[in-house]
């Protein structure tokens, strides 16, 4: 994962992303990657999965 933190408290999933970070251009080159799970990942100690991409226009 890049710049993604996940925490589960009870039945609440909290996802934390630092919006000031950048990880270079997307594969298309049209946007800049801010955070990514880099595919679907399991929620800690749960059956659910998360797939997250955060990006911004160049």
PDB file of N, CA, C and O in Angstrom:
ATOM      1  N   UNK A   1       0.847  -1.179   0.000  1.00  0.00           N
ATOM      2  CA  UNK A   1       0.000   0.000   0.000  1.00  0.00           C
ATOM      3  C   UNK A   1       0.890   1.240   0.000  1.00  0.00           C
ATOM      4  O   UNK A   1       1.986   1.245   0.560  1.00  0.00           O
ATOM      5  N   UNK A   2       0.396   2.262  -0.629  1.00  0.00           N
ATOM      6  CA  UNK A   2       1.099   3.537  -0.665  1.00  0.00           C
ATOM      7  C   UNK A   2       0.240   4.589   0.017  1.00  0.00           C
ATOM      8  O   UNK A   2      -0.832   4.939  -0.477  1.00  0.00           O
ATOM      9  N   UNK A   3       0.718   5.099   1.167  1.00  0.00           N
ATOM     10  CA  UNK A   3       0.080   6.241   1.819  1.00  0.00           C
ATOM     11  C   UNK A   3      -1.353   5.939   2.257  1.00  0.00           C
ATOM     12  O   UNK A   3      -2.205   6.826   2.209  1.00  0.00           O
ATOM     13  N   UNK A   4      -1.634   4.711   2.683  1.00  0.00           N
ATOM     14  CA  UNK A   4      -2.970   4.326   3.150  1.00  0.00           C
ATOM     15  C   UNK A   4      -2.827   3.615   4.492  1.00  0.00           C
ATOM     16  O   UNK A   4      -2.075   2.649   4.615  1.00  0.00           O
ATOM     17  N   UNK A   5      -3.553   4.099   5.492  1.00  0.00           N
ATOM     18  CA  UNK A   5      -3.626   3.427   6.789  1.00  0.00           C
ATOM     19  C   UNK A   5      -5.072   3.065   7.045  1.00  0.00           C
ATOM     20  O   UNK A   5      -5.966   3.881   6.821  1.00  0.00           O
ATOM     21  N   UNK A   6      -5.316   1.844   7.515  1.00  0.00           N
ATOM     22  CA  UNK A   6      -6.677   1.407   7.833  1.00  0.00           C
ATOM     23  C   UNK A   6      -6.735   0.967   9.287  1.00  0.00           C
ATOM     24  O   UNK A   6      -5.808   0.349   9.811  1.00  0.00           O
ATOM     25  N   UNK A   7      -7.863   1.308   9.926  1.00  0.00           N
ATOM     26  CA  UNK A   7      -8.073   0.932  11.315  1.00  0.00           C
ATOM     27  C   UNK A   7      -9.533   0.545  11.480  1.00  0.00           C
ATOM     28  O   UNK A   7     -10.420   1.221  10.960  1.00  0.00           O
ATOM     29  N   UNK A   8      -9.785  -0.547  12.208  1.00  0.00           N
ATOM     30  CA  UNK A   8     -11.154  -0.987  12.490  1.00  0.00           C
ATOM     31  C   UNK A   8     -11.395  -0.861  13.987  1.00  0.00           C
ATOM     32  O   UNK A   8     -10.632  -1.375  14.806  1.00  0.00           O
ATOM     33  N   UNK A   9     -12.474  -0.165  14.323  1.00  0.00           N
ATOM     34  CA  UNK A   9     -12.929  -0.062  15.711  1.00  0.00           C
ATOM     35  C   UNK A   9     -14.379  -0.487  15.734  1.00  0.00           C
ATOM     36  O   UNK A   9     -15.242   0.229  15.225  1.00  0.00           O
ATOM     37  N   UNK A  10     -14.666  -1.648  16.317  1.00  0.00           N
ATOM     38  CA  UNK A  10     -16.028  -2.184  16.286  1.00  0.00           C
ATOM     39  C   UNK A  10     -16.381  -2.510  14.844  1.00  0.00           C
ATOM     40  O   UNK A  10     -15.711  -3.318  14.201  1.00  0.00           O
ATOM     41  N   UNK A  11     -17.426  -1.886  14.343  1.00  0.00           N
ATOM     42  CA  UNK A  11     -17.835  -2.088  12.952  1.00  0.00           C
ATOM     43  C   UNK A  11     -17.511  -0.892  12.063  1.00  0.00           C
ATOM     44  O   UNK A  11     -18.064  -0.767  10.970  1.00  0.00           O
ATOM     45  N   UNK A  12     -16.621  -0.012  12.520  1.00  0.00           N
ATOM     46  CA  UNK A  12     -16.262   1.194  11.770  1.00  0.00           C
ATOM     47  C   UNK A  12     -14.854   1.062  11.215  1.00  0.00           C
ATOM     48  O   UNK A  12     -13.898   0.851  11.961  1.00  0.00           O
ATOM     49  N   UNK A  13     -14.735   1.188   9.888  1.00  0.00           N
ATOM     50  CA  UNK A  13     -13.444   1.200   9.212  1.00  0.00           C
ATOM     51  C   UNK A  13     -13.052   2.648   8.958  1.00  0.00           C
ATOM     52  O   UNK A  13     -13.816   3.416   8.374  1.00  0.00           O
ATOM     53  N   UNK A  14     -11.849   3.014   9.403  1.00  0.00           N
ATOM     54  CA  UNK A  14     -11.321   4.348   9.158  1.00  0.00           C
ATOM     55  C   UNK A  14     -10.114   4.215   8.242  1.00  0.00           C
ATOM     56  O   UNK A  14      -9.198   3.437   8.507  1.00  0.00           O
ATOM     57  N   UNK A  15     -10.129   4.993   7.154  1.00  0.00           N
ATOM     58  CA  UNK A  15      -9.023   5.006   6.207  1.00  0.00           C
ATOM     59  C   UNK A  15      -8.365   6.373   6.274  1.00  0.00           C
ATOM     60  O   UNK A  15      -9.031   7.403   6.173  1.00  0.00           O
ATOM     61  N   UNK A  16      -7.045   6.371   6.447  1.00  0.00           N
ATOM     62  CA  UNK A  16      -6.297   7.623   6.591  1.00  0.00           C
ATOM     63  C   UNK A  16      -5.327   7.769   5.419  1.00  0.00           C
ATOM     64  O   UNK A  16      -4.539   6.865   5.140  1.00  0.00           O
ATOM     65  N   UNK A  17      -5.390   8.926   4.728  1.00  0.00           N
ATOM     66  CA  UNK A  17      -4.536   9.227   3.586  1.00  0.00           C
ATOM     67  C   UNK A  17      -3.972  10.632   3.768  1.00  0.00           C
ATOM     68  O   UNK A  17      -4.721  11.566   4.053  1.00  0.00           O
ATOM     69  N   UNK A  18      -2.669  10.788   3.607  1.00  0.00           N
ATOM     70  CA  UNK A  18      -2.029  12.101   3.665  1.00  0.00           C
ATOM     71  C   UNK A  18      -2.125  12.718   2.267  1.00  0.00           C
ATOM     72  O   UNK A  18      -1.424  12.287   1.351  1.00  0.00           O
ATOM     73  N   UNK A  19      -2.984  13.718   2.101  1.00  0.00           N
ATOM     74  CA  UNK A  19      -3.239  14.314   0.787  1.00  0.00           C
ATOM     75  C   UNK A  19      -2.086  15.195   0.297  1.00  0.00           C
ATOM     76  O   UNK A  19      -2.119  15.664  -0.840  1.00  0.00           O
ATOM     77  N   UNK A  20      -1.075  15.426   1.129  1.00  0.00           N
ATOM     78  CA  UNK A  20       0.066  16.236   0.701  1.00  0.00           C
ATOM     79  C   UNK A  20       1.123  15.411  -0.040  1.00  0.00           C
ATOM     80  O   UNK A  20       2.045  15.981  -0.623  1.00  0.00           O
ATOM     81  N   UNK A  21       1.004  14.087  -0.028  1.00  0.00           N
ATOM     82  CA  UNK A  21       2.004  13.229  -0.669  1.00  0.00           C
ATOM     83  C   UNK A  21       1.647  12.949  -2.122  1.00  0.00           C
ATOM     84  O   UNK A  21       0.480  12.996  -2.513  1.00  0.00           O
ATOM     85  N   UNK A  22       2.671  12.658  -2.909  1.00  0.00           N
ATOM     86  CA  UNK A  22       2.496  12.271  -4.312  1.00  0.00           C
ATOM     87  C   UNK A  22       3.431  11.121  -4.628  1.00  0.00           C
ATOM     88  O   UNK A  22       4.539  11.048  -4.096  1.00  0.00           O
ATOM     89  N   UNK A  23       2.981  10.210  -5.506  1.00  0.00           N
ATOM     90  CA  UNK A  23       3.782   9.045  -5.869  1.00  0.00           C
ATOM     91  C   UNK A  23       3.995   8.938  -7.369  1.00  0.00           C
ATOM     92  O   UNK A  23       4.151   7.839  -7.902  1.00  0.00           O
ATOM     93  N   UNK A  24       4.002  10.069  -8.046  1.00  0.00           N
ATOM     94  CA  UNK A  24       4.285  10.079  -9.470  1.00  0.00           C
ATOM     95  C   UNK A  24       3.037   9.944 -10.320  1.00  0.00           C
ATOM     96  O   UNK A  24       1.918   9.880  -9.812  1.00  0.00           O
ATOM     97  N   UNK A  25       3.256   9.903 -11.634  1.00  0.00           N
ATOM     98  CA  UNK A  25       2.116   9.881 -12.560  1.00  0.00           C
ATOM     99  C   UNK A  25       1.429   8.514 -12.595  1.00  0.00           C
ATOM    100  O   UNK A  25       2.039   7.482 -12.313  1.00  0.00           O
ATOM    101  N   UNK A  26       0.146   8.538 -12.949  1.00  0.00           N
ATOM    102  CA  UNK A  26      -0.588   7.295 -13.185  1.00  0.00           C
ATOM    103  C   UNK A  26      -0.078   6.666 -14.473  1.00  0.00           C
ATOM    104  O   UNK A  26       0.727   7.270 -15.182  1.00  0.00           O
ATOM    105  N   UNK A  27      -0.538   5.462 -14.778  1.00  0.00           N
ATOM    106  CA  UNK A  27      -0.072   4.794 -15.992  1.00  0.00           C
ATOM    107  C   UNK A  27      -0.488   5.547 -17.256  1.00  0.00           C
ATOM    108  O   UNK A  27       0.208   5.482 -18.269  1.00  0.00           O
ATOM    109  N   UNK A  28      -1.616   6.259 -17.207  1.00  0.00           N
ATOM    110  CA  UNK A  28      -2.051   7.031 -18.375  1.00  0.00           C
ATOM    111  C   UNK A  28      -1.290   8.350 -18.489  1.00  0.00           C
ATOM    112  O   UNK A  28      -1.221   8.944 -19.565  1.00  0.00           O
ATOM    113  N   UNK A  29      -0.718   8.805 -17.364  1.00  0.00           N
ATOM    114  CA  UNK A  29       0.008  10.067 -17.355  1.00  0.00           C
ATOM    115  C   UNK A  29      -0.876  11.292 -17.194  1.00  0.00           C
ATOM    116  O   UNK A  29      -0.378  12.417 -17.200  1.00  0.00           O
ATOM    117  N   UNK A  30      -2.190  11.090 -17.050  1.00  0.00           N
ATOM    118  CA  UNK A  30      -3.114  12.221 -16.943  1.00  0.00           C
ATOM    119  C   UNK A  30      -3.296  12.702 -15.504  1.00  0.00           C
ATOM    120  O   UNK A  30      -3.737  13.828 -15.272  1.00  0.00           O
ATOM    121  N   UNK A  31      -2.957  11.851 -14.546  1.00  0.00           N
ATOM    122  CA  UNK A  31      -3.151  12.191 -13.141  1.00  0.00           C
ATOM    123  C   UNK A  31      -1.902  11.848 -12.335  1.00  0.00           C
ATOM    124  O   UNK A  31      -1.019  11.131 -12.807  1.00  0.00           O
ATOM    125  N   UNK A  32      -1.844  12.373 -11.112  1.00  0.00           N
ATOM    126  CA  UNK A  32      -0.768  12.078 -10.169  1.00  0.00           C
ATOM    127  C   UNK A  32      -1.338  11.239  -9.035  1.00  0.00           C
ATOM    128  O   UNK A  32      -2.367  11.591  -8.460  1.00  0.00           O
ATOM    129  N   UNK A  33      -0.683  10.144  -8.714  1.00  0.00           N
ATOM    130  CA  UNK A  33      -1.146   9.238  -7.658  1.00  0.00           C
ATOM    131  C   UNK A  33      -0.835   9.837  -6.291  1.00  0.00           C
ATOM    132  O   UNK A  33       0.295  10.247  -6.026  1.00  0.00           O
ATOM    133  N   UNK A  34      -1.840   9.885  -5.430  1.00  0.00           N
ATOM    134  CA  UNK A  34      -1.687  10.369  -4.060  1.00  0.00           C
ATOM    135  C   UNK A  34      -1.628   9.195  -3.089  1.00  0.00           C
ATOM    136  O   UNK A  34      -0.845   9.215  -2.140  1.00  0.00           O
ATOM    137  N   UNK A  35      -2.453   8.170  -3.319  1.00  0.00           N
ATOM    138  CA  UNK A  35      -2.481   6.992  -2.454  1.00  0.00           C
ATOM    139  C   UNK A  35      -3.117   5.835  -3.208  1.00  0.00           C
ATOM    140  O   UNK A  35      -3.931   6.041  -4.108  1.00  0.00           O
ATOM    141  N   UNK A  36      -2.740   4.610  -2.832  1.00  0.00           N
ATOM    142  CA  UNK A  36      -3.318   3.439  -3.480  1.00  0.00           C
ATOM    143  C   UNK A  36      -3.131   2.206  -2.609  1.00  0.00           C
ATOM    144  O   UNK A  36      -2.107   2.047  -1.945  1.00  0.00           O
ATOM    145  N   UNK A  37      -4.132   1.340  -2.620  1.00  0.00           N
ATOM    146  CA  UNK A  37      -3.967   0.036  -1.992  1.00  0.00           C
ATOM    147  C   UNK A  37      -3.277  -0.927  -2.954  1.00  0.00           C
ATOM    148  O   UNK A  37      -2.916  -2.040  -2.570  1.00  0.00           O
ATOM    149  N   UNK A  38      -3.096  -0.503  -4.196  1.00  0.00           N
ATOM    150  CA  UNK A  38      -2.445  -1.314  -5.233  1.00  0.00           C
ATOM    151  C   UNK A  38      -3.174  -2.641  -5.427  1.00  0.00           C
ATOM    152  O   UNK A  38      -2.569  -3.713  -5.414  1.00  0.00           O
ATOM    153  N   UNK A  39      -4.483  -2.538  -5.606  1.00  0.00           N
ATOM    154  CA  UNK A  39      -5.340  -3.715  -5.762  1.00  0.00           C
ATOM    155  C   UNK A  39      -6.264  -3.851  -4.571  1.00  0.00           C
ATOM    156  O   UNK A  39      -6.310  -2.978  -3.705  1.00  0.00           O
ATOM    157  N   UNK A  40      -6.994  -4.938  -4.532  1.00  0.00           N
ATOM    158  CA  UNK A  40      -7.920  -5.183  -3.420  1.00  0.00           C
ATOM    159  C   UNK A  40      -7.184  -5.859  -2.275  1.00  0.00           C
ATOM    160  O   UNK A  40      -6.459  -6.834  -2.474  1.00  0.00           O
ATOM    161  N   UNK A  41      -7.380  -5.328  -1.071  1.00  0.00           N
ATOM    162  CA  UNK A  41      -6.730  -5.897   0.110  1.00  0.00           C
ATOM    163  C   UNK A  41      -7.776  -6.157   1.184  1.00  0.00           C
ATOM    164  O   UNK A  41      -8.843  -5.544   1.194  1.00  0.00           O
ATOM    165  N   UNK A  42      -7.455  -7.063   2.074  1.00  0.00           N
ATOM    166  CA  UNK A  42      -8.373  -7.406   3.160  1.00  0.00           C
ATOM    167  C   UNK A  42      -8.373  -6.329   4.235  1.00  0.00           C
ATOM    168  O   UNK A  42      -7.335  -5.754   4.559  1.00  0.00           O
ATOM    169  N   UNK A  43      -9.551  -6.068   4.777  1.00  0.00           N
ATOM    170  CA  UNK A  43      -9.671  -5.197   5.948  1.00  0.00           C
ATOM    171  C   UNK A  43      -9.099  -5.989   7.125  1.00  0.00           C
ATOM    172  O   UNK A  43      -9.404  -7.173   7.267  1.00  0.00           O
ATOM    173  N   UNK A  44      -8.279  -5.364   7.967  1.00  0.00           N
ATOM    174  CA  UNK A  44      -7.645  -6.096   9.073  1.00  0.00           C
ATOM    175  C   UNK A  44      -8.657  -6.872   9.930  1.00  0.00           C
ATOM    176  O   UNK A  44      -9.618  -6.303  10.448  1.00  0.00           O
ATOM    177  N   UNK A  45      -8.419  -8.178  10.064  1.00  0.00           N
ATOM    178  CA  UNK A  45      -9.222  -9.067  10.918  1.00  0.00           C
ATOM    179  C   UNK A  45     -10.688  -9.153  10.505  1.00  0.00           C
ATOM    180  O   UNK A  45     -11.548  -9.413  11.347  1.00  0.00           O
ATOM    181  N   UNK A  46     -10.995  -8.937   9.202  1.00  0.00           N
ATOM    182  CA  UNK A  46     -12.379  -8.970   8.704  1.00  0.00           C
ATOM    183  C   UNK A  46     -12.418  -9.713   7.376  1.00  0.00           C
ATOM    184  O   UNK A  46     -11.376 -10.020   6.796  1.00  0.00           O
ATOM    185  N   UNK A  47     -13.633 -10.001   6.895  1.00  0.00           N
ATOM    186  CA  UNK A  47     -13.815 -10.663   5.605  1.00  0.00           C
ATOM    187  C   UNK A  47     -13.898  -9.672   4.448  1.00  0.00           C
ATOM    188  O   UNK A  47     -13.706 -10.060   3.296  1.00  0.00           O
ATOM    189  N   UNK A  48     -14.180  -8.404   4.730  1.00  0.00           N
ATOM    190  CA  UNK A  48     -14.338  -7.394   3.691  1.00  0.00           C
ATOM    191  C   UNK A  48     -13.001  -7.076   3.020  1.00  0.00           C
ATOM    192  O   UNK A  48     -11.927  -7.277   3.587  1.00  0.00           O
ATOM    193  N   UNK A  49     -13.113  -6.571   1.792  1.00  0.00           N
ATOM    194  CA  UNK A  49     -11.935  -6.148   1.025  1.00  0.00           C
ATOM    195  C   UNK A  49     -12.108  -4.683   0.628  1.00  0.00           C
ATOM    196  O   UNK A  49     -13.230  -4.184   0.529  1.00  0.00           O
ATOM    197  N   UNK A  50     -10.981  -3.998   0.402  1.00  0.00           N
ATOM    198  CA  UNK A  50     -10.983  -2.593  -0.010  1.00  0.00           C
ATOM    199  C   UNK A  50     -10.048  -2.445  -1.206  1.00  0.00           C
ATOM    200  O   UNK A  50      -8.947  -2.997  -1.221  1.00  0.00           O
ATOM    201  N   UNK A  51     -10.501  -1.695  -2.206  1.00  0.00           N
ATOM    202  CA  UNK A  51      -9.661  -1.283  -3.322  1.00  0.00           C
ATOM    203  C   UNK A  51      -9.749   0.231  -3.417  1.00  0.00           C
ATOM    204  O   UNK A  51     -10.825   0.768  -3.682  1.00  0.00           O
ATOM    205  N   UNK A  52      -8.641   0.930  -3.206  1.00  0.00           N
ATOM    206  CA  UNK A  52      -8.672   2.385  -3.112  1.00  0.00           C
ATOM    207  C   UNK A  52      -7.594   3.006  -3.983  1.00  0.00           C
ATOM    208  O   UNK A  52      -6.438   2.585  -3.960  1.00  0.00           O
ATOM    209  N   UNK A  53      -7.989   4.018  -4.756  1.00  0.00           N
ATOM    210  CA  UNK A  53      -7.048   4.856  -5.492  1.00  0.00           C
ATOM    211  C   UNK A  53      -7.426   6.305  -5.242  1.00  0.00           C
ATOM    212  O   UNK A  53      -8.586   6.682  -5.410  1.00  0.00           O
ATOM    213  N   UNK A  54      -6.461   7.116  -4.843  1.00  0.00           N
ATOM    214  CA  UNK A  54      -6.665   8.548  -4.677  1.00  0.00           C
ATOM    215  C   UNK A  54      -5.697   9.228  -5.629  1.00  0.00           C
ATOM    216  O   UNK A  54      -4.498   8.950  -5.613  1.00  0.00           O
ATOM    217  N   UNK A  55      -6.223  10.124  -6.459  1.00  0.00           N
ATOM    218  CA  UNK A  55      -5.383  10.790  -7.451  1.00  0.00           C
ATOM    219  C   UNK A  55      -5.892  12.196  -7.696  1.00  0.00           C
ATOM    220  O   UNK A  55      -7.004  12.552  -7.307  1.00  0.00           O
ATOM    221  N   UNK A  56      -5.038  13.004  -8.360  1.00  0.00           N
ATOM    222  CA  UNK A  56      -5.452  14.359  -8.703  1.00  0.00           C
ATOM    223  C   UNK A  56      -4.965  14.680 -10.108  1.00  0.00           C
ATOM    224  O   UNK A  56      -4.003  14.088 -10.598  1.00  0.00           O
ATOM    225  N   UNK A  57      -5.646  15.627 -10.750  1.00  0.00           N
ATOM    226  CA  UNK A  57      -5.246  16.040 -12.088  1.00  0.00           C
ATOM    227  C   UNK A  57      -3.898  16.716 -12.024  1.00  0.00           C
ATOM    228  O   UNK A  57      -3.558  17.360 -11.031  1.00  0.00           O
ATOM    229  N   UNK A  58      -3.139  16.568 -13.078  1.00  0.00           N
ATOM    230  CA  UNK A  58      -1.823  17.211 -13.158  1.00  0.00           C
ATOM    231  C   UNK A  58      -1.963  18.690 -13.334  1.00  0.00           C
ATOM    232  O   UNK A  58      -0.961  19.400 -13.420  1.00  0.00           O
TER     233      UNK A  58
END
